[in-house]
Amino acid sequence: HNTTLVNLDLWDNKLGDVGAHHLAHWLQHNSSVTSLYLENNDIGDTGAHHLADAVGRHPTLTALDFEDNKIGDGGVHHLAIALQHNSVL
């Protein structure tokens, strides 16, 4: 179990929805991330939906940036619902 707090900056990596899905799975098993920067990664609604579940329940995440992705109304809706359940973000 890793207890070192981490700022994870994945800016401009072109993760896309598939990468967002894998990142979401990893986040569900890693409670050390405090900041997650996902600017310019071609993440769309599907990727946002996957990430919403992970960040909504994440116990240490205090900063999140989705700037310059391809997230539309559907993805934003999932993120908004998930973030209502996160008391630290």
C-alpha positions as CSV (number, residue, x, y, z in Angstrom):
1,H,0.0,0.0,0.0
2,N,1.5,3.3,-1.1
3,T,1.0,6.2,1.3
4,T,3.1,8.8,-0.5
5,L,0.8,11.6,-1.8
6,V,1.2,12.2,-5.5
7,N,0.4,14.9,-8.1
8,L,-0.3,13.1,-11.3
9,D,0.2,15.3,-14.4
10,L,-0.8,13.5,-17.6
11,W,-1.1,16.7,-19.7
12,D,-1.1,16.2,-23.5
13,N,-0.8,12.4,-23.5
14,K,-3.8,11.7,-25.8
15,L,-5.2,9.1,-23.5
16,G,-8.6,9.1,-25.1
17,D,-11.5,7.2,-23.7
18,V,-9.6,3.9,-23.6
19,G,-6.8,5.4,-21.6
20,A,-9.3,7.1,-19.3
21,H,-10.9,3.8,-18.7
22,H,-7.6,2.2,-17.6
23,L,-6.7,5.3,-15.5
24,A,-10.1,5.1,-13.7
25,H,-9.4,1.4,-12.9
26,W,-6.0,2.3,-11.5
27,L,-7.4,5.2,-9.5
28,Q,-9.9,2.9,-7.8
29,H,-6.9,1.0,-6.3
30,N,-4.6,4.0,-5.6
31,S,-5.5,6.3,-2.7
32,S,-2.3,8.3,-2.8
33,V,-3.2,10.7,-5.7
34,T,-4.0,14.2,-4.5
35,S,-4.0,16.1,-7.9
36,L,-4.9,14.8,-11.3
37,Y,-4.2,16.9,-14.4
38,L,-5.7,15.6,-17.6
39,E,-5.5,18.6,-19.9
40,N,-5.5,17.9,-23.7
41,N,-6.1,14.2,-23.7
42,D,-8.9,13.7,-26.2
43,I,-11.1,12.3,-23.4
44,G,-14.8,12.2,-24.4
45,D,-18.1,11.3,-22.7
46,T,-17.2,7.6,-22.4
47,G,-13.9,8.3,-20.7
48,A,-15.5,10.9,-18.5
49,H,-18.1,8.4,-17.4
50,H,-15.4,5.9,-16.4
51,L,-13.4,8.6,-14.6
52,A,-16.5,9.9,-12.8
53,D,-16.9,6.7,-10.8
54,A,-13.2,6.7,-9.8
55,V,-12.9,10.4,-8.8
56,G,-16.3,10.5,-7.1
57,R,-15.2,8.0,-4.5
58,H,-11.5,9.0,-4.3
59,P,-10.5,9.7,-0.7
60,T,-7.5,12.0,-1.3
61,L,-8.1,13.8,-4.6
62,T,-8.3,17.5,-4.0
63,A,-7.5,18.9,-7.5
64,L,-8.8,17.7,-10.9
65,D,-8.4,19.4,-14.3
66,F,-10.1,18.2,-17.5
67,E,-9.3,21.3,-19.6
68,D,-9.2,21.0,-23.4
69,N,-10.8,17.6,-23.8
70,K,-13.8,16.4,-25.8
71,I,-16.2,16.0,-22.9
72,G,-19.8,16.9,-23.8
73,D,-23.0,17.2,-21.9
74,G,-23.3,13.5,-21.1
75,G,-19.8,13.3,-19.7
76,V,-20.2,16.5,-17.7
77,H,-23.5,15.1,-16.3
78,H,-21.7,12.0,-15.0
79,L,-18.9,14.0,-13.5
80,A,-21.2,16.4,-11.8
81,I,-23.2,13.6,-10.1
82,A,-20.0,11.8,-9.0
83,L,-18.5,15.0,-7.6
84,Q,-21.5,15.5,-5.4
85,H,-20.3,12.4,-3.4
86,N,-16.7,13.5,-3.0
87,S,-16.2,15.6,0.1
88,V,-12.5,16.4,-0.4
89,L,-12.5,17.5,-4.1
